[in-house]
């Protein structure tokens, strides 16, 4: 999928070209800064470029502004010789279309293809892989008392339904990735229940992506108020996810995660992988 096999864990590096993302807002919101950020992610399998913050309380960014933030950066990444898979982190068809034209090869929709009805048909027509994520509510309100009958089953059922809808739209199942959406309309207990039962989601029959890097629950449990101080906790959660067979981890701290995974794999296998 997208030039990747999943015989080993894959790392998706986060490159937010926004002024207001919760952890790296403003760090990469120019082409030069984005290129510098990408250069620090040597060895990453997927680079996830986002132009709209989806932190709790975030407001919708106009489509034209989101295109202006993301497409030129993706074009510059390709021009600079970056050959890794590039995903566009967006909920909007026009943004995805511009990103694909600029060189993106995967669409990552945090709304699970519920925000824009035209996005799934675009992905089917362009024959690109997609990531479908669960979120309860819109980013502006999603952390206001989220409630589930059973968070595991509710998230699973949503993803199963959306995967079936994508397939019916023309996106083959072997081009779909699923993400349970840690922190998107979930309390600390909801997040922990999902993380401790990630194996359930393999029954969906698609690769699983986990995006928990630097999120609030890590700071709460790890005593790290500032997002930039949550790298150790983020590594712990990523490695715990790998124990459940999670195929992709989406992270801010790429070199540290790659090193941690290399050591984790060597210890599990009892030998180095070179």
Residue frames as qw, qx, qy, qz and C-alpha x, y, z in Angstrom:
[[0.000, 0.888, 0.459, 0.000, 0.00, 0.00, 0.00],
 [0.035, 0.994, -0.098, -0.015, 1.46, 3.39, -1.09],
 [0.535, 0.637, -0.510, 0.219, 4.70, 1.58, -1.85],
 [0.229, -0.511, 0.691, -0.458, 4.95, 0.10, 1.65],
 [0.689, -0.174, -0.695, -0.111, 4.67, -3.41, 2.98],
 [0.509, -0.660, 0.208, -0.512, 3.86, -4.08, 6.60],
 [0.870, -0.002, -0.452, 0.199, 6.29, -6.86, 7.40],
 [0.471, -0.127, -0.426, 0.762, 7.77, -4.35, 9.86],
 [0.073, -0.799, -0.450, 0.391, 6.33, -1.38, 11.75],
 [0.379, 0.522, 0.269, 0.715, 6.09, 1.86, 9.77],
 [0.262, -0.516, -0.327, 0.747, 6.50, 5.41, 11.03],
 [0.190, 0.783, 0.407, 0.430, 4.43, 8.39, 9.89],
 [0.385, -0.177, -0.226, 0.877, 6.09, 11.69, 10.68],
 [0.039, 0.851, 0.502, -0.149, 3.93, 14.73, 11.48],
 [0.333, 0.010, 0.165, 0.928, 4.59, 17.93, 9.51],
 [0.045, 0.805, 0.569, -0.160, 1.96, 20.50, 10.44],
 [0.313, 0.213, 0.186, 0.907, 2.20, 23.64, 8.33],
 [0.290, -0.785, -0.486, -0.254, -0.12, 25.53, 10.66],
 [0.072, 0.585, -0.329, 0.738, 0.26, 28.40, 13.11],
 [0.520, -0.413, 0.294, -0.688, -1.82, 26.77, 15.84],
 [0.811, -0.054, -0.576, -0.083, -1.38, 22.98, 16.09],
 [0.688, -0.710, -0.049, -0.140, -1.20, 21.87, 19.72],
 [0.827, -0.391, 0.158, 0.370, 2.43, 20.74, 19.68],
 [0.563, -0.082, 0.357, 0.741, 4.27, 22.10, 16.63],
 [0.250, 0.879, 0.404, 0.043, 2.10, 25.06, 15.60],
 [0.053, 0.983, -0.138, -0.112, 4.17, 27.73, 13.87],
 [0.591, -0.503, 0.537, 0.331, 7.29, 25.59, 13.59],
 [0.449, 0.026, 0.734, 0.509, 6.82, 24.64, 9.92],
 [0.356, 0.760, 0.504, -0.206, 4.45, 27.25, 8.52],
 [0.278, 0.801, -0.319, -0.423, 6.74, 28.35, 5.70],
 [0.898, 0.387, -0.208, -0.034, 8.22, 26.33, 2.85],
 [0.345, 0.611, -0.613, 0.363, 11.77, 26.74, 4.16],
 [0.414, -0.401, 0.628, -0.523, 10.77, 25.70, 7.69],
 [0.921, 0.081, 0.176, -0.338, 8.79, 22.72, 6.37],
 [0.770, 0.493, -0.391, 0.104, 11.74, 21.53, 4.30],
 [0.071, 0.559, -0.679, 0.471, 13.99, 21.87, 7.34],
 [0.679, -0.233, 0.472, -0.511, 11.50, 19.89, 9.42],
 [0.948, 0.256, -0.051, -0.184, 11.32, 17.13, 6.81],
 [0.520, 0.602, -0.559, 0.235, 15.12, 16.97, 6.70],
 [0.235, -0.460, 0.694, -0.501, 15.09, 16.05, 10.40],
 [0.829, -0.009, 0.359, -0.428, 12.88, 13.02, 9.70],
 [0.341, 0.493, -0.761, -0.247, 15.40, 10.86, 7.84],
 [0.062, 0.066, -0.993, 0.077, 14.17, 7.29, 7.56],
 [0.482, 0.240, 0.478, -0.694, 10.49, 8.09, 7.97],
 [0.319, 0.217, 0.881, 0.276, 8.11, 5.96, 5.89],
 [0.069, 0.740, 0.575, 0.341, 5.25, 8.46, 5.52],
 [0.169, -0.072, -0.192, 0.964, 5.26, 12.23, 5.89],
 [0.026, -0.692, -0.722, -0.015, 1.86, 13.54, 6.96],
 [0.161, 0.104, 0.046, 0.980, 1.35, 17.16, 5.90],
 [0.104, -0.693, -0.709, 0.082, -1.51, 19.04, 7.56],
 [0.158, 0.305, 0.090, 0.935, -2.75, 22.58, 7.08],
 [0.492, -0.553, -0.168, -0.651, -5.63, 22.66, 9.57],
 [0.028, -0.261, 0.796, -0.545, -5.25, 22.16, 13.29],
 [0.652, -0.337, -0.548, -0.401, -7.64, 19.59, 14.72],
 [0.218, 0.055, -0.717, 0.660, -6.66, 20.15, 18.35],
 [0.154, -0.637, -0.734, 0.178, -9.59, 20.39, 20.80],
 [0.041, -0.783, -0.268, 0.559, -11.33, 23.72, 20.28],
 [0.250, -0.213, 0.496, 0.804, -9.89, 24.34, 16.81],
 [0.499, 0.609, 0.229, -0.573, -12.02, 26.11, 14.21],
 [0.765, 0.419, 0.437, 0.221, -12.44, 25.16, 10.55],
 [0.248, -0.487, 0.350, 0.761, -9.84, 26.69, 8.21],
 [0.601, 0.636, 0.018, -0.484, -11.16, 28.01, 4.85],
 [0.914, 0.199, 0.310, 0.169, -10.38, 25.63, 2.01],
 [0.526, 0.796, -0.098, 0.282, -8.39, 28.17, -0.02],
 [0.220, -0.830, 0.457, -0.229, -6.17, 28.95, 2.96],
 [0.821, -0.287, 0.494, -0.018, -5.60, 25.25, 3.69],
 [0.833, 0.483, 0.157, 0.220, -4.63, 24.67, 0.04],
 [0.267, 0.883, -0.246, 0.298, -2.19, 27.60, 0.17],
 [0.495, -0.690, 0.502, -0.164, -0.58, 26.15, 3.28],
 [0.811, -0.176, 0.558, -0.005, -0.17, 22.58, 2.07],
 [0.826, 0.524, 0.190, 0.082, 0.14, 22.21, -1.72],
 [0.333, 0.862, -0.346, 0.164, 3.23, 24.44, -2.14],
 [0.443, -0.613, 0.638, -0.145, 4.99, 22.58, 0.69],
 [0.865, 0.071, 0.496, -0.014, 4.25, 19.19, -0.86],
 [0.680, 0.725, -0.003, 0.112, 5.44, 20.43, -4.25],
 [0.043, 0.855, -0.484, 0.184, 8.64, 21.75, -2.65],
 [0.691, -0.388, 0.602, -0.101, 9.22, 18.45, -0.83],
 [0.877, 0.329, 0.337, 0.095, 9.05, 16.55, -4.12],
 [0.464, 0.853, -0.160, 0.178, 11.25, 19.12, -5.86],
 [0.232, -0.779, 0.555, -0.178, 13.81, 18.69, -3.07],
 [0.454, 0.342, -0.820, -0.068, 13.97, 14.97, -3.77],
 [0.420, -0.154, 0.728, -0.520, 11.91, 13.58, -0.90],
 [0.433, 0.094, -0.761, -0.473, 10.66, 10.26, -2.24],
 [0.069, 0.117, 0.905, -0.404, 8.82, 8.88, 0.79],
 [0.105, -0.609, -0.743, -0.257, 5.05, 8.48, 0.82],
 [0.021, -0.034, 0.221, -0.974, 3.45, 11.87, 1.50],
 [0.092, -0.584, -0.806, -0.025, -0.04, 11.97, 2.96],
 [0.104, -0.388, -0.052, -0.914, -2.32, 14.97, 3.10],
 [0.146, -0.351, -0.790, 0.482, -4.06, 15.34, 6.44],
 [0.229, 0.020, -0.100, -0.968, -7.36, 16.96, 5.45],
 [0.367, 0.377, 0.773, -0.356, -11.14, 16.66, 5.60],
 [0.389, 0.711, 0.108, -0.575, -11.74, 18.61, 2.38],
 [0.808, 0.403, 0.393, 0.173, -11.91, 17.53, -1.25],
 [0.404, 0.899, -0.069, 0.158, -10.35, 20.63, -2.78],
 [0.307, -0.798, 0.517, -0.031, -7.41, 20.46, -0.38],
 [0.776, -0.138, 0.606, 0.107, -6.84, 16.77, -1.11],
 [0.726, 0.620, 0.262, 0.140, -7.07, 17.32, -4.85],
 [0.194, 0.935, -0.271, 0.123, -4.49, 20.12, -4.78],
 [0.498, -0.624, 0.602, -0.017, -2.21, 18.03, -2.58],
 [0.837, 0.128, 0.518, 0.123, -2.45, 15.00, -4.87],
 [0.575, 0.800, 0.060, 0.161, -1.65, 17.22, -7.86],
 [0.047, -0.902, 0.407, -0.135, 1.39, 18.50, -5.95],
 [0.440, 0.443, -0.772, 0.120, 2.71, 15.00, -5.22],
 [0.509, -0.260, 0.640, -0.514, 0.86, 13.55, -2.23],
 [0.428, 0.132, -0.838, -0.313, 0.01, 9.86, -2.52],
 [0.320, -0.349, -0.857, 0.202, -2.29, 9.17, 0.47],
 [0.286, -0.547, -0.108, -0.779, -5.29, 10.95, 2.01],
 [0.335, -0.174, -0.779, 0.501, -5.63, 10.96, 5.80],
 [0.311, -0.523, -0.272, -0.746, -9.09, 12.15, 6.92],
 [0.055, 0.073, -0.749, 0.656, -9.59, 12.68, 10.65],
 [0.563, 0.042, 0.188, -0.804, -13.35, 12.89, 10.15],
 [0.458, 0.047, 0.887, -0.030, -13.51, 9.36, 8.79],
 [0.013, 0.132, 0.679, 0.722, -14.87, 10.67, 5.48],
 [0.045, -0.667, -0.729, 0.148, -17.95, 12.20, 7.10],
 [0.116, -0.608, -0.112, 0.777, -17.08, 15.91, 6.73],
 [0.297, 0.539, -0.350, -0.706, -17.05, 16.21, 2.93],
 [0.831, 0.221, 0.462, -0.218, -19.15, 13.77, 0.89],
 [0.676, 0.713, -0.162, -0.093, -17.03, 14.36, -2.22],
 [0.158, -0.741, 0.653, 0.014, -13.72, 13.30, -0.69],
 [0.686, -0.107, 0.720, -0.012, -14.20, 9.53, -0.90],
 [0.749, 0.596, 0.289, -0.004, -15.22, 9.63, -4.60],
 [0.242, 0.897, -0.370, -0.027, -12.13, 11.74, -5.33],
 [0.381, -0.545, 0.747, -0.006, -9.88, 9.17, -3.65],
 [0.772, 0.206, 0.601, -0.032, -11.58, 6.38, -5.59],
 [0.613, 0.786, 0.071, -0.028, -11.17, 8.23, -8.88],
 [0.148, 0.855, -0.493, 0.062, -7.52, 9.04, -8.18],
 [0.929, 0.035, -0.362, 0.061, -6.86, 5.47, -6.99],
 [0.167, 0.571, -0.564, 0.573, -5.02, 6.58, -3.85],
 [0.514, -0.279, -0.763, 0.276, -4.89, 4.86, -0.48],
 [0.307, -0.678, -0.045, -0.666, -6.71, 6.45, 2.43],
 [0.257, -0.051, -0.788, 0.557, -6.70, 6.50, 6.21],
 [0.443, -0.583, -0.397, -0.553, -10.13, 6.58, 7.87],
 [0.212, 0.118, -0.664, 0.707, -10.15, 7.78, 11.47],
 [0.341, -0.663, -0.665, -0.051, -12.80, 7.78, 14.19],
 [0.100, 0.112, -0.300, 0.942, -13.71, 11.07, 15.83],
 [0.119, -0.663, -0.732, 0.105, -16.74, 11.88, 17.96],
 [0.025, -0.923, -0.249, 0.292, -17.90, 15.37, 17.07],
 [0.479, 0.796, -0.043, 0.368, -16.05, 18.27, 15.49],
 [0.598, 0.113, -0.383, 0.695, -12.66, 19.44, 16.84],
 [0.110, -0.505, 0.095, -0.851, -14.31, 22.61, 18.15],
 [0.646, -0.404, 0.157, -0.628, -16.52, 20.63, 20.55],
 [0.782, 0.091, -0.609, -0.099, -15.26, 17.03, 20.60],
 [0.411, 0.085, -0.735, 0.532, -13.85, 17.11, 24.14],
 [0.392, -0.256, 0.236, -0.852, -17.05, 18.44, 25.72],
 [0.622, -0.105, 0.618, -0.470, -18.21, 15.40, 27.70],
 [0.501, 0.260, -0.706, -0.428, -17.78, 12.62, 25.11],
 [0.665, -0.120, 0.583, -0.451, -20.01, 9.62, 25.87],
 [0.430, 0.239, -0.791, -0.363, -20.11, 6.06, 24.48],
 [0.906, -0.226, -0.050, -0.354, -22.17, 2.97, 25.16],
 [0.864, -0.290, 0.280, 0.301, -18.92, 0.99, 24.81],
 [0.079, 0.842, -0.330, -0.419, -15.99, 2.93, 23.37],
 [0.336, -0.286, 0.830, 0.342, -14.36, -0.18, 21.90],
 [0.406, 0.403, 0.810, 0.126, -17.44, -1.42, 20.09],
 [0.261, 0.874, 0.266, -0.312, -18.67, 2.03, 19.10],
 [0.010, -0.745, 0.475, 0.468, -15.34, 2.97, 17.50],
 [0.341, -0.103, 0.886, 0.298, -15.03, -0.44, 15.87],
 [0.416, 0.586, 0.694, -0.050, -18.55, -0.29, 14.42],
 [0.212, 0.889, -0.008, -0.405, -17.96, 3.22, 13.03],
 [0.099, -0.590, 0.669, 0.441, -14.73, 2.18, 11.32],
 [0.396, 0.128, 0.893, 0.170, -16.29, -1.00, 9.93],
 [0.389, 0.753, 0.494, -0.194, -19.21, 0.99, 8.50],
 [0.145, 0.878, -0.204, -0.407, -16.96, 3.65, 6.97],
 [0.261, -0.366, 0.807, 0.383, -14.65, 1.05, 5.46],
 [0.430, 0.400, 0.806, 0.079, -17.65, -0.63, 3.82],
 [0.298, 0.876, 0.249, -0.284, -18.83, 2.74, 2.50],
 [0.054, -0.731, 0.501, 0.461, -15.39, 3.49, 1.08],
 [0.356, -0.060, 0.885, 0.295, -15.34, 0.11, -0.65],
 [0.396, 0.639, 0.656, -0.061, -18.80, 0.76, -2.10],
 [0.154, 0.905, -0.031, -0.394, -17.55, 4.14, -3.33],
 [0.780, 0.603, -0.137, 0.100, -14.72, 2.46, -5.20],
 [0.038, -0.753, 0.619, -0.220, -11.78, 2.52, -2.78],
 [0.798, 0.050, -0.599, -0.025, -10.47, -1.07, -2.59],
 [0.762, -0.644, -0.046, -0.053, -10.14, -2.53, 0.90],
 [0.845, -0.107, 0.001, 0.524, -6.43, -3.10, 0.29],
 [0.327, 0.470, -0.003, 0.820, -5.99, 0.69, 0.00],
 [0.440, -0.752, -0.142, -0.470, -7.59, 1.49, 3.36],
 [0.386, 0.115, -0.657, 0.638, -5.93, 2.15, 6.74],
 [0.473, -0.719, -0.424, -0.280, -7.94, 2.56, 9.96],
 [0.243, 0.283, -0.473, 0.798, -7.18, 4.79, 12.95],
 [0.348, -0.568, -0.734, 0.136, -9.18, 4.56, 16.23],
 [0.004, -0.755, -0.148, -0.639, -8.66, 8.29, 16.79],
 [0.571, -0.387, -0.481, 0.541, -6.99, 8.58, 20.18],
 [0.217, -0.328, -0.198, 0.898, -7.90, 11.92, 21.74],
 [0.183, -0.115, -0.420, -0.881, -10.62, 12.78, 19.24],
 [0.654, -0.319, -0.144, -0.671, -13.74, 12.94, 21.39],
 [0.814, -0.162, -0.546, 0.112, -12.36, 10.61, 24.07],
 [0.499, -0.818, 0.205, -0.200, -11.65, 10.93, 27.78],
 [0.044, -0.623, 0.775, -0.100, -8.46, 9.59, 29.36],
 [0.610, -0.075, 0.753, -0.237, -10.27, 6.35, 30.27],
 [0.789, 0.549, 0.148, -0.234, -11.63, 6.00, 26.72],
 [0.386, 0.765, -0.514, -0.047, -8.10, 6.39, 25.34],
 [0.232, -0.466, 0.836, -0.170, -6.64, 3.82, 27.71],
 [0.754, 0.152, 0.577, -0.273, -9.37, 1.28, 26.96],
 [0.724, 0.667, -0.082, -0.155, -8.74, 1.64, 23.24],
 [0.206, 0.735, -0.643, 0.060, -4.97, 1.38, 23.68],
 [0.404, -0.330, 0.821, -0.233, -5.23, -1.73, 25.83],
 [0.691, 0.280, 0.651, -0.143, -7.45, -3.47, 23.26],
 [0.250, 0.635, -0.389, -0.618, -5.92, -2.35, 19.96],
 [0.179, -0.130, 0.941, 0.256, -5.76, -5.96, 18.78],
 [0.454, 0.506, 0.650, -0.339, -9.54, -5.89, 18.31],
 [0.372, 0.751, -0.049, -0.543, -9.18, -3.56, 15.33],
 [0.094, -0.347, 0.831, 0.424, -7.26, -6.13, 13.28],
 [0.406, 0.365, 0.833, -0.088, -10.64, -7.77, 12.71],
 [0.369, 0.751, 0.070, -0.543, -11.38, -4.86, 10.36],
 [0.831, 0.287, 0.394, 0.266, -9.02, -6.52, 7.89],
 [0.410, 0.835, -0.035, 0.364, -6.96, -3.39, 7.17],
 [0.554, 0.139, -0.403, 0.715, -3.69, -1.97, 8.58],
 [0.391, -0.836, -0.374, 0.096, -4.04, -0.03, 11.82],
 [0.347, 0.511, -0.175, 0.766, -2.54, 3.41, 12.42],
 [0.494, -0.685, -0.447, 0.294, -2.12, 4.86, 15.88],
 [0.247, 0.602, -0.047, 0.757, -1.75, 8.60, 16.43],
 [0.591, -0.716, -0.358, 0.098, -1.16, 9.23, 20.13],
 [0.609, 0.168, -0.172, 0.756, 2.04, 11.28, 20.00],
 [0.179, 0.109, -0.257, 0.943, 2.34, 14.03, 22.65],
 [0.362, -0.554, -0.488, -0.569, -1.39, 14.01, 23.37],
 [0.343, -0.633, 0.225, -0.657, -2.90, 15.37, 26.57],
 [0.911, -0.365, -0.058, -0.185, -3.43, 12.02, 28.29],
 [0.804, 0.191, -0.299, 0.477, 0.32, 11.35, 28.01],
 [0.120, 0.524, -0.294, 0.790, 0.99, 14.62, 29.78],
 [0.653, -0.524, 0.035, -0.545, -1.64, 13.87, 32.41],
 [0.969, -0.227, -0.092, 0.017, -0.29, 10.42, 33.25],
 [0.794, 0.187, -0.156, 0.557, 3.37, 11.33, 32.75],
 [0.397, -0.767, -0.178, 0.471, 3.38, 14.65, 34.55],
 [0.398, -0.040, 0.355, 0.845, 4.39, 16.63, 31.45],
 [0.228, 0.718, 0.394, -0.527, 2.30, 19.76, 31.09],
 [0.238, 0.690, -0.342, -0.592, 4.05, 20.99, 27.93],
 [0.911, 0.363, 0.076, -0.179, 3.51, 18.94, 24.75],
 [0.497, 0.704, -0.496, 0.107, 7.20, 19.17, 23.82],
 [0.206, -0.521, 0.754, -0.343, 8.09, 17.31, 27.04],
 [0.836, -0.008, 0.356, -0.418, 5.97, 14.24, 26.23],
 [0.538, 0.517, -0.628, -0.222, 8.42, 12.36, 23.97],
 [0.021, -0.258, 0.940, -0.221, 9.25, 9.60, 26.53],
 [0.526, 0.216, 0.639, -0.518, 5.58, 8.89, 27.15],
 [0.661, 0.535, -0.161, -0.501, 4.86, 8.97, 23.42],
 [0.333, 0.445, -0.825, -0.099, 7.56, 6.34, 22.83],
 [0.251, -0.062, 0.891, -0.373, 6.09, 4.14, 25.55],
 [0.644, 0.390, 0.368, -0.546, 2.63, 4.29, 23.98],
 [0.572, 0.572, -0.444, -0.385, 4.02, 3.62, 20.49],
 [0.173, 0.341, -0.923, 0.046, 5.91, 0.53, 21.65],
 [0.419, 0.119, 0.762, -0.479, 2.87, -0.72, 23.55],
 [0.672, 0.493, 0.046, -0.550, 0.87, -0.34, 20.33],
 [0.422, 0.504, -0.714, -0.240, 3.42, -2.39, 18.41],
 [0.195, -0.139, 0.934, -0.267, 2.90, -5.23, 20.88],
 [0.585, 0.394, 0.532, -0.468, -0.69, -5.31, 19.61],
 [0.567, 0.243, 0.662, 0.426, 0.51, -5.59, 16.01],
 [0.226, 0.892, 0.169, -0.353, -0.21, -1.97, 15.06],
 [0.773, 0.341, 0.282, 0.454, 1.33, -1.40, 11.64],
 [0.320, 0.583, 0.052, 0.745, 1.83, 2.39, 11.63],
 [0.380, -0.670, -0.397, 0.499, 2.57, 4.89, 14.38],
 [0.239, 0.801, 0.183, 0.517, 2.09, 8.61, 13.69],
 [0.643, -0.534, -0.222, 0.502, 4.64, 10.63, 15.66],
 [0.071, 0.993, -0.091, 0.011, 6.33, 13.98, 16.15],
 [0.346, -0.737, 0.571, 0.100, 9.66, 12.58, 17.37],
 [0.873, 0.409, -0.197, -0.177, 10.77, 10.59, 14.34],
 [0.431, 0.542, -0.687, 0.219, 14.47, 9.80, 15.03],
 [0.306, -0.330, 0.725, -0.522, 13.73, 8.78, 18.61],
 [0.837, 0.110, 0.268, -0.464, 10.82, 6.58, 17.51],
 [0.778, 0.479, -0.399, -0.082, 12.87, 4.89, 14.78],
 [0.182, 0.487, -0.775, 0.360, 15.60, 4.12, 17.32],
 [0.534, -0.177, 0.604, -0.565, 13.10, 2.79, 19.86],
 [0.892, 0.255, 0.035, -0.371, 11.44, 0.55, 17.25],
 [0.598, 0.530, -0.598, 0.059, 14.80, -0.81, 16.06],
 [0.034, -0.367, 0.810, -0.456, 15.69, -1.82, 19.62],
 [0.702, 0.003, 0.411, -0.582, 12.20, -3.18, 20.31],
 [0.864, 0.365, -0.217, -0.269, 12.35, -5.37, 17.19],
 [0.424, 0.506, -0.721, 0.210, 15.85, -6.61, 18.03],
 [0.287, -0.271, 0.744, -0.539, 14.85, -7.57, 21.57],
 [0.807, 0.136, 0.245, -0.519, 11.66, -9.31, 20.43],
 [0.844, 0.438, -0.282, -0.129, 13.48, -11.23, 17.69],
 [0.814, -0.468, 0.267, 0.217, 16.65, -11.88, 19.71],
 [0.654, 0.045, 0.375, 0.655, 18.75, -10.57, 16.81],
 [0.005, 0.554, -0.084, -0.828, 19.53, -7.38, 14.94],
 [0.625, 0.624, 0.462, -0.075, 17.79, -6.48, 11.72],
 [0.564, 0.077, 0.330, 0.753, 20.64, -4.46, 10.19]]
